[in-house]
Each structure stands twice: as C-alpha cells, then as structure tokens.
Amino acid sequence: MFELHHLSAQEQWDWLHRGEITPVELVEHYLRRIERLDPGLGAFVTVSADRARRRAAELSAAGPTTAALWGLPIGDKDLYRRAGVRTTFGSRLFADFVPDVSDELVEVLDAAGTISLGTTNAPEFGFPSYTEPLAGSPARNPYDLELGAGGSSGGAAVAVAAGLLPFAPGSDGGGSIRIPAAATGLVGLKPSRGLVPAGTGFTSLAGLVTTGPIARSVADAAMMLDAMVAGARYEYATGAPRGAEGALLGSAIRGEGRYQLAVMTSSPWDDEYEIRLAAEARAALDLAVEELVALGHGMEETRLPATAGYAAAFRTVWQAGAASLPAEGQELELLEPLTRWLVERGRALTVRELGEALLVLTGYERVVIRALGAYDAVLTPALALTPRPLGWYSSDDPERNFAQQVQYTPFTSFVNVAGLPAIALPVAVTPDGLPMGVQLVGRPGGEATLLAIGAQLERRLGWARRHPPQW
C-alpha cells in the first residue's frame, strides 16, 4: 500500500508545491510513524510534536515559497541546539538541558523551510562511531534490531532508513555521517571542510567536524546539501553551473561524465591496529569496481603513503577535543567511561603535545591531497566489517573500545583530516540481507563529481528502492 514516506524528498517537495499535500498533512504522517515505530528503533531523543505542528500550520497558511526545502520534515541531531527544545548531547550531564539559542545549522535549515520534528539520537558528545548512549536507548538498525546503526549520526540514519523522515542532517568528525549511512543502507555525504556551517559547540575537534545530509538517494542528499550551501554566510564555488534546481542537485540528476578513479584498501591505521576487511566488505567493493568499469570510468589501484605518527596524533586531537567538556569533580562520574577517558587524557596533554599532533595531521593533509589528487575520486570500503551487534563495543575498557572503533571504521577519519569530500553509497546487500556500502573520496570542492558518479551507480543498482521490514 502506498504511503507518503514512500516518496523521495524531491517528490514530497513537488507534491507540496503542487498543493497535493500540505505541510500539516506531511508532518502528521511522519509523527504517526514516529509514535508507532520509534519506541523499538531509538531514532529520536526528543519529539517536539507541538512545535512541529505549529510550524507546519504557519507554512501551510502562508503557502509555498522559494525556500529550497519548503515544508519538508527533518530532525536535528541531538548535538545541535534548537532554542526551546531539549538537547542532551547524548549525555546524562545534560539530561534536562533546554538551550535558549540555536546553532547556525539549525537556523540555516529553518531558513530553507524545513520543519523539525525533534532531535535524533547521538552518542555522548558525538565521540563514538556507534550510537548506544547510557543517557537513553540505542539506535537500532532497522534491518536487524539486534545490530547497531553506527554513529555518531545513528539516530538520523535510523529515522531515514525506517521512513520516519525523508532525509536528515548529520555531523561528521571522523566518519559520523558515512558510518551510519553505510550501516543502514543510505547515502551519506561529508562535504569539503568549510563548505557548510559546522561545529557543535563542545566538539569542533580542530576543524575535523563538518555537517552534511543523510538520505535514501543521491539526489535527495544533493537537495539538502544545496540548501546548506545556499544558507552559509559566504559564497563557495562548487565548480558546477548553478541552475534553478541548484548546482549540486543538478549534478546528481544529470549523473554525467566519465572519470579517472582509483580503488584503495589501505588506511592510516594499518601500522597501529590489526585491520581486517570482511568478505562482505570486499564483495561490496568488488561490485562497485565492476560497475564503475562497466560505466566506462578508468580504474587503477592506489594506496595511502605511509606517514609515521598518524594514529597517535589523531588520538591526541580526539582527546583534546574532550578536554573542554563542562564537567568537573563529581560531574565526571556522570560521563560514560569512554568520554571520561578522553576528558582525562585530553586535560593531561601539554600545549606542546597538542601542537605536535596538529603539525602531524596538517602534514598528513597535504600528503593525502597530493597522493589522491591524481584521480577524480578514490574508492574505498565504507566499513571494514558488517554492522556490529549492540553491546559489541567494550563498555569498561576505553583503549579497547577505541581500537574496536578503528577496526570497524578505518577508512573514514583520514578524509576529515584532509578536509576532503566523501560519500557513502549503499551498493550491496549481504547474504543475510544487511546493507554494505563503499566510500568515494573526492578532491577539495569535488562534491559535484561524487554526486554524479554516485547517481550513475544508483541507476544501475537501484538502492533507493530497498527498504527494511518497518517500511
């Protein structure tokens, strides 16, 4: 039976502008689904139904505007503040916090005409690559409720995969958009550094964090990213002509071009941790290579240059990012073991140690851009392993927990360090019916190229038509 959430975000926008549905009707549809399904999924932390209804009524009364996302529902990741809405940052420390100001990303999406239905689940301050906060329920993978959805934008991914939202914004400091997108069969795009409003107040992590879309299709992701770019407080040249549909959405819809690509399975963590690529991850990568070659793209193998000190430097910056969290004395006991470990290690660092780590990562940024710049895009696995069971990560050994995160997601953090754009694409399904994705990494400002290539793969593989049992 057809329902409104079966439509893409673009189709919903078209229906809204043709008057076939109103924002009120669309919001009510999604609120009913959230009420019915979310208790078993853990996608949302706070559902702001009354506010959403008021906003929808105001938009419906005023009628359609030129705002890029007019009338479309979204959720705010629980790391971003919306004035008057409880924002917990995934922490017991902020269980009842209601901010009186909104973050820039929230304001940008409001200006684009969206309607927030609440806050989507995130781990404590966004540090882990999984979403199982002690402050609330875990984000469960809609394809198998005993598996996690990845993180840190796990709630956003669950909401989109299960049809509780048409698309959603996420944030990404080491893979936090791409990881949950790959785990739940979605498209997740991390833009180039500086392209869109970023930073979450407590954990900007020395410029590693940016924001981007999570969606079912490449075009829907481009649609949201166009709105984020247009709402930024500066101009940014994407290298694509800006038509009525937006520069990036146009690239995704056309899906044109033949490119020189490379495939890579090395990671900067290889010398520090034992990284094993699961057979399912290898199969997804091989499928993507086969399809891209069949589409006429050039393909060769490459690898990341060895750079001493990456693992230690990234760990240092991650720990330093936690040092400023507002927890002192007994408040530290409210933090989860991993967060407390990061805080304690971060506060013990010297200025010299942090400066040396930043120098290593800055040098690595140049190394990566030079090494991969010979290609229009570089293909890697999105994840090294299949989606992890809930409770898989160590809860009482932070060092082991950090290692597990690296072993699951070894291909994502270097992209943040280099400031490059990257997109997770859900190309494959395992024999057990679980999604497996790949990652395309682009040149600086290369979002349009990634979207064009992704659109070509999507036409061949049809992942936008896949859905979990809750659909």
BELRAJO-V891897 format. One record per residue. N is the residue number from 1. RES is the residue in one small letter. SS is DSSP state (a for helix, b for strand, c for the rest). NEAR is the number of other C-alpha atoms within 10 Angstrom. Layout:
n	res	ss	near
N	RES	SS	NEAR
N	RES	SS	NEAR
This chain:
n	res	ss	near
1	m	c	3
2	f	c	6
3	e	c	8
4	l	a	16
5	h	a	20
6	h	a	15
7	l	c	14
8	s	c	18
9	a	a	24
10	q	a	18
11	e	a	14
12	q	a	23
13	w	a	20
14	d	a	13
15	w	a	16
16	l	a	21
17	h	a	18
18	r	a	11
19	g	c	13
20	e	c	10
21	i	c	17
22	t	c	23
23	p	a	31
24	v	a	19
25	e	a	17
26	l	a	18
27	v	a	25
28	e	a	16
29	h	a	16
30	y	a	20
31	l	a	22
32	r	a	12
33	r	a	18
34	i	a	23
35	e	a	11
36	r	a	11
37	l	a	18
38	d	a	20
39	p	a	11
40	g	a	14
41	l	c	21
42	g	c	27
43	a	c	34
44	f	b	29
45	v	b	25
46	t	b	18
47	v	b	19
48	s	c	17
49	a	a	15
50	d	a	10
51	r	a	16
52	a	a	23
53	r	a	20
54	r	a	13
55	r	a	21
56	a	a	26
57	a	a	18
58	e	a	13
59	l	a	20
60	s	a	19
61	a	a	12
62	a	a	9
63	g	c	15
64	p	c	18
65	t	c	13
66	t	c	9
67	a	c	14
68	a	c	22
69	l	c	24
70	w	c	23
71	g	c	30
72	l	c	24
73	p	b	25
74	i	b	28
75	g	b	30
76	d	b	27
77	k	b	30
78	d	c	31
79	l	c	29
80	y	c	24
81	r	c	27
82	r	c	24
83	a	c	14
84	g	c	14
85	v	c	20
86	r	b	22
87	t	c	26
88	t	c	28
89	f	c	27
90	g	c	28
91	s	c	24
92	r	a	19
93	l	a	19
94	f	a	15
95	a	c	14
96	d	c	12
97	f	c	15
98	v	b	15
99	p	c	16
100	d	c	11
101	v	c	12
102	s	c	14
103	d	c	18
104	e	a	20
105	l	a	24
106	v	a	21
107	e	a	15
108	v	a	20
109	l	a	23
110	d	a	17
111	a	a	17
112	a	c	23
113	g	c	22
114	t	c	24
115	i	b	25
116	s	b	27
117	l	b	26
118	g	b	24
119	t	b	28
120	t	b	31
121	n	c	36
122	a	c	39
123	p	c	31
124	e	a	27
125	f	a	21
126	g	a	30
127	f	c	25
128	p	c	24
129	s	c	28
130	y	c	29
131	t	c	30
132	e	c	28
133	p	c	21
134	l	c	15
135	a	c	21
136	g	c	19
137	s	c	19
138	p	c	26
139	a	c	37
140	r	b	27
141	n	b	32
142	p	c	30
143	y	c	24
144	d	b	17
145	l	b	14
146	e	b	14
147	l	b	20
148	g	b	27
149	a	c	38
150	g	c	37
151	g	c	32
152	s	c	36
153	s	c	36
154	g	a	36
155	g	a	35
156	a	a	37
157	a	a	43
158	v	a	34
159	a	a	30
160	v	a	25
161	a	a	28
162	a	c	25
163	g	c	24
164	l	c	31
165	l	c	27
166	p	c	26
167	f	b	29
168	a	b	29
169	p	b	27
170	g	b	33
171	s	b	28
172	d	b	30
173	g	c	28
174	g	c	30
175	g	c	33
176	s	c	31
177	i	c	34
178	r	a	36
179	i	a	32
180	p	a	35
181	a	a	37
182	a	a	30
183	a	a	31
184	t	c	31
185	g	c	33
186	l	c	33
187	v	b	33
188	g	b	33
189	l	b	33
190	k	b	32
191	p	c	27
192	s	c	23
193	r	c	22
194	g	c	17
195	l	c	24
196	v	c	25
197	p	c	22
198	a	c	23
199	g	c	23
200	t	c	23
201	g	c	13
202	f	c	16
203	t	c	22
204	s	c	17
205	l	c	19
206	a	c	14
207	g	c	15
208	l	c	23
209	v	c	25
210	t	b	27
211	t	b	27
212	g	b	30
213	p	b	29
214	i	b	35
215	a	b	30
216	r	c	29
217	s	c	26
218	v	a	33
219	a	a	27
220	d	a	24
221	a	a	28
222	a	a	27
223	m	a	25
224	m	a	26
225	l	a	27
226	d	a	24
227	a	a	22
228	m	a	23
229	v	a	24
230	a	a	19
231	g	a	21
232	a	c	17
233	r	c	11
234	y	c	10
235	e	c	10
236	y	c	13
237	a	c	11
238	t	c	17
239	g	c	13
240	a	c	15
241	p	c	12
242	r	c	15
243	g	c	10
244	a	c	8
245	e	c	13
246	g	c	19
247	a	a	21
248	l	a	29
249	l	a	26
250	g	a	22
251	s	a	26
252	a	a	26
253	i	a	17
254	r	a	13
255	g	c	23
256	e	c	14
257	g	c	13
258	r	c	16
259	y	c	17
260	q	b	14
261	l	b	24
262	a	b	23
263	v	b	21
264	m	c	16
265	t	c	17
266	s	c	17
267	s	c	19
268	p	c	22
269	w	c	24
270	d	c	15
271	d	c	14
272	e	c	14
273	y	c	14
274	e	c	11
275	i	c	20
276	r	c	13
277	l	c	17
278	a	c	13
279	a	a	13
280	e	a	21
281	a	a	25
282	r	a	19
283	a	a	19
284	a	a	23
285	l	a	24
286	d	a	16
287	l	a	16
288	a	a	25
289	v	a	22
290	e	a	12
291	e	a	16
292	l	a	21
293	v	a	14
294	a	a	10
295	l	c	16
296	g	c	12
297	h	c	16
298	g	b	16
299	m	b	19
300	e	b	12
301	e	b	11
302	t	c	17
303	r	c	16
304	l	c	15
305	p	c	14
306	a	c	15
307	t	c	16
308	a	c	13
309	g	c	16
310	y	a	21
311	a	a	19
312	a	a	14
313	a	a	20
314	f	a	20
315	r	a	16
316	t	a	21
317	v	a	23
318	w	a	23
319	q	a	25
320	a	a	26
321	g	a	20
322	a	a	24
323	a	c	22
324	s	c	13
325	l	c	16
326	p	c	10
327	a	c	15
328	e	c	8
329	g	a	6
330	q	a	8
331	e	a	11
332	l	a	18
333	e	a	13
334	l	a	16
335	l	c	19
336	e	c	21
337	p	a	17
338	l	a	20
339	t	a	24
340	r	a	20
341	w	a	18
342	l	a	24
343	v	a	22
344	e	a	15
345	r	a	17
346	g	a	21
347	r	a	15
348	a	a	13
349	l	c	15
350	t	c	11
351	v	a	10
352	r	a	9
353	e	a	15
354	l	a	17
355	g	a	13
356	e	a	14
357	a	a	21
358	l	a	18
359	l	a	13
360	v	a	19
361	l	a	21
362	t	a	13
363	g	a	15
364	y	a	22
365	e	a	19
366	r	a	12
367	v	a	17
368	v	a	20
369	i	a	17
370	r	a	11
371	a	a	14
372	l	a	20
373	g	c	14
374	a	c	13
375	y	c	18
376	d	c	19
377	a	b	25
378	v	b	25
379	l	b	24
380	t	b	27
381	p	b	30
382	a	c	30
383	l	c	30
384	a	c	25
385	l	c	21
386	t	c	20
387	p	c	25
388	r	c	17
389	p	b	16
390	l	c	19
391	g	c	13
392	w	c	12
393	y	c	19
394	s	c	16
395	s	c	12
396	d	c	11
397	d	c	12
398	p	a	18
399	e	a	12
400	r	a	14
401	n	a	18
402	f	a	16
403	a	a	19
404	q	a	19
405	q	a	16
406	v	a	23
407	q	a	20
408	y	a	22
409	t	c	25
410	p	c	28
411	f	c	25
412	t	c	27
413	s	a	21
414	f	a	23
415	v	a	23
416	n	a	23
417	v	a	25
418	a	a	22
419	g	c	24
420	l	c	22
421	p	c	25
422	a	b	30
423	i	b	31
424	a	b	35
425	l	b	31
426	p	b	32
427	v	b	27
428	a	b	24
429	v	b	18
430	t	c	14
431	p	c	8
432	d	c	8
433	g	c	11
434	l	c	19
435	p	b	28
436	m	b	31
437	g	b	32
438	v	b	29
439	q	b	31
440	l	b	25
441	v	b	27
442	g	b	27
443	r	c	23
444	p	c	17
445	g	c	20
446	g	c	20
447	e	a	28
448	a	a	22
449	t	a	27
450	l	a	28
451	l	a	28
452	a	a	24
453	i	a	23
454	g	a	25
455	a	a	23
456	q	a	20
457	l	a	21
458	e	a	21
459	r	a	11
460	r	a	12
461	l	a	16
462	g	c	13
463	w	a	22
464	a	a	17
465	r	a	10
466	r	c	15
467	h	c	19
468	p	c	17
469	p	c	9
470	q	c	13
471	w	c	15
